[in-house]
Amino acid sequence: MTAPSAASPRKAIVIGGSLGGLFAANLLLRDGWDVHVYERVADELESRGAGVVTHPELMEVLTAAGVDVADRIGVDVSERVTLRQDGTVEDKRALPQTLTAWGRLYQVLRRAFPAERYHNGHQLLSFTQDAESVTAVFADGREASGDLLVAADGLRSTVRQLLEPQTKPQYAGYLAWRGLVEESSLSERTLAELFPYFAFGLPPREQMIAYPVAGQGNTVEPGRRRYNFVWYRPADQDTTLRDMLTDASGKVWPDGIPPPLIRPEVLAQARRAAREVLAPQFAEIVEKTENLFFQPIFDLESTGLAHGRVALLGDAAFVARPHCGMGVTKAGSDAANLVRALGTGVDVPDALRTYEAERHEVGRFIVGHARALGAYMQAQTLTATEREMAEKYRSTEAVMRETAVPPKTGRAQAD
Ligand SMILES: Cc1cc2nc3c(=O)[nH]c(=O)nc-3n(C[C@H](O)[C@H](O)[C@H](O)COP(=O)(O)OP(=O)(O)OC[C@H]3O[C@@H](n4cnc5c(N)ncnc54)[C@H](O)[C@@H]3O)c2cc1C
């Protein structure tokens, strides 16, 4: 690891200590920057999250960030399968992939970064910048100054809201039920017919995708792994979704309800629907998931990624629907591209303009592709283009070929 250069260490402030922030922080540190990460959440984030699909591009960025990717990052699968509602196989195709978990990626990236440079319990409220520096101001009045501020503060980014108040997440018209179930709790049939696969269920206007991931303590030992699923269902924003986002006290959580506050009848309804519309193997995993939760799905496109000495990256910059499984990979590649641009020796604002020129197009492309992949699940009125995409991407063959696979054309592949 390169220590910050004694002569003139450039200082970076990273806001948000999740995967995007940790990619940026590790890469900047290894390029000689004096970096500190400021995360709003007071406790460790490790227990959060669910499954993540890896791509070769992600492995490259992890390696550059100081992570040994040979160190069992996840569970390997070799085939995809689609199950009909009666549980029989509709289609199969070979597609080797490594499936990991958010917690595993967080753990390896966090270990690669010096603990004394990572600060929990720091919520950014505002920032100022001038020709020489940028200063972050936190909720408790503390401040941090540097040459660069990296906004890796996610979908509801405070930094982006200060810079581009007009840019808002757009509800996609459907939500995702998610969960993780213990391998050891599954029936023999589900263990044999579902667990080894990246599996799909495609009821009309819905989509279930599921795959094995590491278990507690990030073990990949057979018998102790877990099975992860994401089940997309349309939900009208003003009626169904609003009701589901309402807790037992009557409070509505428009940006997403904390999982412990989801009403028991909403959870029971989801389990009932799983039995009615999904293959029995999928219904079993939904039934046996203890911490079942849902998230509304959003699209988000920032207008700019470079604002003087401030760079937006990861979900703060663009959020694509999860169908291409590119969220983490995009955050990593944003960070790699940013650090490359800063390494050319030009001023920070110039480097950030170069970063923006390269990554804005990639972000837009991924958001557009994911929107096309998900169009057939939207509850709200579709535009003509969305209707065309809904037709194109509703066949089993197209869904199995393109889901959780990097988009094939455009700049996304080159970066
Ligand atoms: C249903 C679903 C499935 C997904 N599946 C996949 C998948 O298979 N593969 C994949 O690659 N991606 C997937 N994603 C996307 C992926 O989770 C994100 O794209 C990725 O984690 C980007 O992370 P980030 O660091 O940019 O943002 P986040 O993970 O949202 O992190 C932002 C961080 O900033 C902190 N923060 C926020 N505000 C402040 C503040 N004011 N001050 C300080 N800190 C602050 C937050 O606490 C948080 O820790 C999925 C997403 C969803 C919703």
The ligand as an SDF file (V2000), in Angstrom:
LIG
                    3D

 53 58  0  0  0  0  0  0  0  0999 V2000
  -33.2600   -5.0640   -4.9160 C   0  0  0  0  0  0  0  0  0  0  0  0
  -31.8180   -4.6960   -5.2060 C   0  0  0  0  0  0  0  0  0  0  0  0
  -30.9480   -5.6710   -5.6690 C   0  0  0  0  0  0  0  0  0  0  0  0
  -29.6240   -5.3380   -5.9930 C   0  0  0  0  0  0  0  0  0  0  0  0
  -28.8170   -6.3060   -6.4710 N   0  0  0  0  0  0  0  0  0  0  0  0
  -27.5800   -5.9780   -6.8770 C   0  0  0  0  0  0  0  0  0  0  0  0
  -26.7250   -6.9650   -7.4640 C   0  0  0  0  0  0  0  0  0  0  0  0
  -27.0350   -8.1560   -7.5930 O   0  0  0  0  0  0  0  0  0  0  0  0
  -25.5120   -6.5790   -7.8980 N   0  0  0  0  0  0  0  0  0  0  0  0
  -25.0920   -5.2980   -7.7810 C   0  0  0  0  0  0  0  0  0  0  0  0
  -23.9940   -5.0100   -8.2140 O   0  0  0  0  0  0  0  0  0  0  0  0
  -25.8570   -4.3480   -7.2140 N   0  0  0  0  0  0  0  0  0  0  0  0
  -27.0960   -4.6480   -6.7680 C   0  0  0  0  0  0  0  0  0  0  0  0
  -27.8770   -3.6690   -6.2310 N   0  0  0  0  0  0  0  0  0  0  0  0
  -27.3650   -2.2730   -6.1780 C   0  0  0  0  0  0  0  0  0  0  0  0
  -26.2850   -2.0310   -5.1370 C   0  0  0  0  0  0  0  0  0  0  0  0
  -26.7550   -2.3680   -3.8370 O   0  0  0  0  0  0  0  0  0  0  0  0
  -25.8190   -0.5540   -5.1550 C   0  0  0  0  0  0  0  0  0  0  0  0
  -25.7900   -0.0990   -6.4720 O   0  0  0  0  0  0  0  0  0  0  0  0
  -24.4170   -0.3740   -4.5980 C   0  0  0  0  0  0  0  0  0  0  0  0
  -24.3930   -0.8740   -3.2870 O   0  0  0  0  0  0  0  0  0  0  0  0
  -23.9020    1.0960   -4.6540 C   0  0  0  0  0  0  0  0  0  0  0  0
  -23.4610    1.5110   -3.4320 O   0  0  0  0  0  0  0  0  0  0  0  0
  -23.1410    3.0120   -3.0010 P   0  0  0  0  0  0  0  0  0  0  0  0
  -21.9770    2.8820   -2.0780 O   0  0  0  0  0  0  0  0  0  0  0  0
  -23.0440    3.9250   -4.1610 O   0  0  0  0  0  0  0  0  0  0  0  0
  -24.4550    3.4630   -2.2020 O   0  0  0  0  0  0  0  0  0  0  0  0
  -25.0580    2.9000   -0.8010 P   0  0  0  0  0  0  0  0  0  0  0  0
  -24.7490    1.4610   -0.6310 O   0  0  0  0  0  0  0  0  0  0  0  0
  -26.4940    3.3280   -0.7720 O   0  0  0  0  0  0  0  0  0  0  0  0
  -24.2580    3.6820    0.3090 O   0  0  0  0  0  0  0  0  0  0  0  0
  -24.4280    5.0310    0.6340 C   0  0  0  0  0  0  0  0  0  0  0  0
  -23.8130    5.2320    2.0220 C   0  0  0  0  0  0  0  0  0  0  0  0
  -23.7960    6.6040    2.3270 O   0  0  0  0  0  0  0  0  0  0  0  0
  -24.2340    6.7930    3.6620 C   0  0  0  0  0  0  0  0  0  0  0  0
  -24.7890    8.1520    3.7310 N   0  0  0  0  0  0  0  0  0  0  0  0
  -25.9400    8.5970    3.1960 C   0  0  0  0  0  0  0  0  0  0  0  0
  -26.1080    9.9000    3.4550 N   0  0  0  0  0  0  0  0  0  0  0  0
  -25.0260   10.3040    4.1670 C   0  0  0  0  0  0  0  0  0  0  0  0
  -24.6280   11.5480    4.7420 C   0  0  0  0  0  0  0  0  0  0  0  0
  -25.3770   12.6380    4.6090 N   0  0  0  0  0  0  0  0  0  0  0  0
  -23.4500   11.6080    5.4100 N   0  0  0  0  0  0  0  0  0  0  0  0
  -22.6650   10.4960    5.5460 C   0  0  0  0  0  0  0  0  0  0  0  0
  -23.0090    9.2900    5.0340 N   0  0  0  0  0  0  0  0  0  0  0  0
  -24.1710    9.1840    4.3570 C   0  0  0  0  0  0  0  0  0  0  0  0
  -25.2690    5.7100    3.8660 C   0  0  0  0  0  0  0  0  0  0  0  0
  -25.4780    5.4220    5.2360 O   0  0  0  0  0  0  0  0  0  0  0  0
  -24.6310    4.5490    3.1210 C   0  0  0  0  0  0  0  0  0  0  0  0
  -23.7740    3.7680    3.9320 O   0  0  0  0  0  0  0  0  0  0  0  0
  -29.1840   -3.9760   -5.8660 C   0  0  0  0  0  0  0  0  0  0  0  0
  -30.0580   -3.0060   -5.3710 C   0  0  0  0  0  0  0  0  0  0  0  0
  -31.3630   -3.3400   -5.0420 C   0  0  0  0  0  0  0  0  0  0  0  0
  -32.2800   -2.2650   -4.5260 C   0  0  0  0  0  0  0  0  0  0  0  0
  1  2  1  0
  2  3  1  0
  2 52  2  0
  3  4  2  0
  4  5  1  0
  4 50  1  0
  5  6  2  0
  6  7  1  0
  6 13  1  0
  7  8  2  0
  7  9  1  0
  9 10  1  0
 10 11  2  0
 10 12  1  0
 12 13  2  0
 13 14  1  0
 14 15  1  0
 14 50  1  0
 15 16  1  0
 16 17  1  0
 16 18  1  0
 18 19  1  0
 18 20  1  0
 20 21  1  0
 20 22  1  0
 22 23  1  0
 23 24  1  0
 24 25  2  0
 24 26  1  0
 24 27  1  0
 27 28  1  0
 28 29  2  0
 28 30  1  0
 28 31  1  0
 31 32  1  0
 32 33  1  0
 33 34  1  0
 33 48  1  0
 34 35  1  0
 35 36  1  0
 35 46  1  0
 36 37  1  0
 36 45  1  0
 37 38  2  0
 38 39  1  0
 39 40  1  0
 39 45  2  0
 40 41  1  0
 40 42  2  0
 42 43  1  0
 43 44  2  0
 44 45  1  0
 46 47  1  0
 46 48  1  0
 48 49  1  0
 50 51  2  0
 51 52  1  0
 52 53  1  0
M  END
$$$$
